[in-house]
Amino acid sequence: RTKFNDFAGILWNLGLFVVLILGATLGIKYMFSSVEEKASIKSSMTPYIIGTVIILGALTIWKILVEFMGDLI
């Protein structure tokens, strides 16, 4: 294992933690909000989902590349 593998794992876990915390926060806000607030929370879900896909996708690609390059070296 290289230091890049460890760093990739740390970034993956940190990204997942941030995504889960933000998702839980949005969910709790949604449960305890009024009808008007629910509409605004629903509109903020689109950037959340897009951001989640970008963050986790980029980290996954980077982690795969680091593992692949580690096998080549």
C-alpha positions as CSV (number, residue, x, y, z in Angstrom):
1,R,0.0,0.0,0.0
2,T,1.2,3.4,-0.9
3,K,0.6,6.7,0.8
4,F,-1.7,7.7,-2.1
5,N,-3.9,4.7,-1.3
6,D,-4.2,5.8,2.3
7,F,-4.9,9.4,1.2
8,A,-7.5,8.2,-1.3
9,G,-9.2,6.2,1.5
10,I,-9.2,9.2,3.8
11,L,-10.7,11.4,1.1
12,W,-13.4,8.8,0.2
13,N,-14.4,8.5,3.9
14,L,-14.4,12.3,4.4
15,G,-16.5,12.8,1.2
16,L,-19.0,10.2,2.3
17,F,-19.2,11.6,5.8
18,V,-19.9,15.1,4.4
19,V,-22.6,13.8,2.0
20,L,-24.3,11.8,4.7
21,I,-24.3,14.7,7.2
22,L,-25.7,17.1,4.6
23,G,-28.3,14.6,3.5
24,A,-29.4,14.0,7.1
25,T,-29.6,17.7,7.7
26,L,-31.8,18.2,4.7
27,G,-34.0,15.3,5.7
28,I,-34.5,16.6,9.2
29,K,-35.3,20.1,8.0
30,Y,-37.8,18.6,5.6
31,M,-39.6,16.6,8.3
32,F,-40.0,19.6,10.6
33,S,-40.8,22.3,8.0
34,S,-44.0,23.9,6.8
35,V,-45.4,23.4,3.3
36,E,-43.7,26.5,1.9
37,E,-40.4,25.5,3.4
38,K,-40.7,21.9,2.1
39,A,-40.9,23.4,-1.5
40,S,-37.7,25.3,-1.0
41,I,-36.0,22.3,0.5
42,K,-37.1,20.2,-2.5
43,S,-35.5,22.7,-4.8
44,S,-32.2,22.5,-2.9
45,M,-32.2,18.7,-3.3
46,T,-31.2,19.0,-7.0
47,P,-27.8,20.7,-6.3
48,Y,-27.3,18.2,-3.4
49,I,-27.8,15.2,-5.6
50,I,-25.6,16.6,-8.4
51,G,-22.9,17.5,-5.9
52,T,-23.0,14.1,-4.4
53,V,-22.6,12.4,-7.7
54,I,-19.7,14.7,-8.6
55,I,-17.9,14.3,-5.3
56,L,-18.3,10.5,-5.0
57,G,-17.7,10.0,-8.7
58,A,-14.5,12.0,-8.7
59,L,-13.2,10.3,-5.5
60,T,-14.1,6.8,-6.9
61,I,-12.2,7.5,-10.2
62,W,-9.2,8.9,-8.3
63,K,-9.2,5.9,-5.9
64,I,-9.4,3.4,-8.9
65,L,-6.6,5.2,-10.7
66,V,-4.4,5.3,-7.6
67,E,-4.9,1.5,-7.0
68,F,-4.3,0.8,-10.7
69,M,-1.1,2.9,-10.8
70,G,0.0,1.2,-7.6
71,D,-0.3,-2.2,-9.3
72,L,1.8,-1.0,-12.2
73,I,4.7,0.3,-10.1
